[in-house]
Amino acid sequence: MTASTWKGILSMLAMVLGPLMRLLTPTIKTALEKALGELWKKAVATSNPIDDLFVGFLFDILGLNRPE
C-alpha cells in the first residue's frame, strides 16, 4: 500500500472513532484514557521510536490528549 492509501484509511478510521468517543460514558472514557496513559509510559520507556508513534497515533485517532 502507498502512503496516500494509508492516510485515507487512517482518516476514515478517525472519522468513525471520533464521534464514537463522544458517545462513551465518562466511566469508559476515563478507563480508556488511563489504560492508554499506562501504555504511553511503557512506549516511551522503550528504545523503539515506533512504539511512541503508534501509541501517540492511538491518542490522536481517539481524540484523547497525550500525557505530558
C-alpha positions in Angstrom: 0.0 0.0 0.0 1.1 3.5 -0.7 1.4 6.3 1.9 -1.7 8.0 0.5 -3.7 4.8 0.8 -2.7 4.5 4.5 -3.5 8.2 5.0 -7.0 7.6 3.6 -7.6 4.6 5.7 -6.5 6.4 8.9 -8.6 9.4 8.0 -11.7 7.2 7.7 -10.9 5.4 10.9 -10.6 8.8 12.7 -14.0 9.9 11.2 -15.6 6.8 12.7 -13.9 6.6 16.1 -14.0 10.3 16.9 -17.8 10.5 17.1 -18.0 7.2 18.9 -15.7 8.5 21.6 -18.1 11.4 22.3 -20.9 8.8 22.9 -19.0 6.8 25.5 -19.9 7.2 29.1 -17.4 9.1 31.3 -16.6 5.8 33.1 -15.5 4.0 30.0 -13.7 7.1 28.5 -11.7 7.6 31.8 -10.8 3.9 31.9 -9.6 4.1 28.2 -7.6 7.2 28.9 -6.0 5.6 31.9 -5.1 2.4 30.0 -3.6 4.4 27.1 -1.7 6.5 29.6 -0.1 3.4 31.0 0.6 2.1 27.5 2.2 5.5 26.7 4.5 5.2 29.7 5.6 1.8 28.5 6.1 3.0 24.9 8.3 6.0 25.8 10.4 3.7 28.1 11.4 1.5 25.2 14.2 2.4 22.8 11.9 1.8 19.8 10.5 5.2 18.5 7.8 3.3 16.6 6.2 2.4 20.0 5.9 6.1 20.7 4.5 6.9 17.3 1.9 4.0 17.5 0.6 4.9 20.9 0.6 8.6 20.0 -1.4 7.7 16.9 -4.0 5.9 19.1 -4.4 9.0 21.2 -4.8 11.1 18.1 -7.3 8.8 16.4 -9.4 8.5 19.6 -9.3 12.3 20.1 -7.6 12.0 23.5 -4.9 14.2 24.9 -1.5 12.7 25.2 0.1 12.6 28.7 2.8 15.2 29.4 
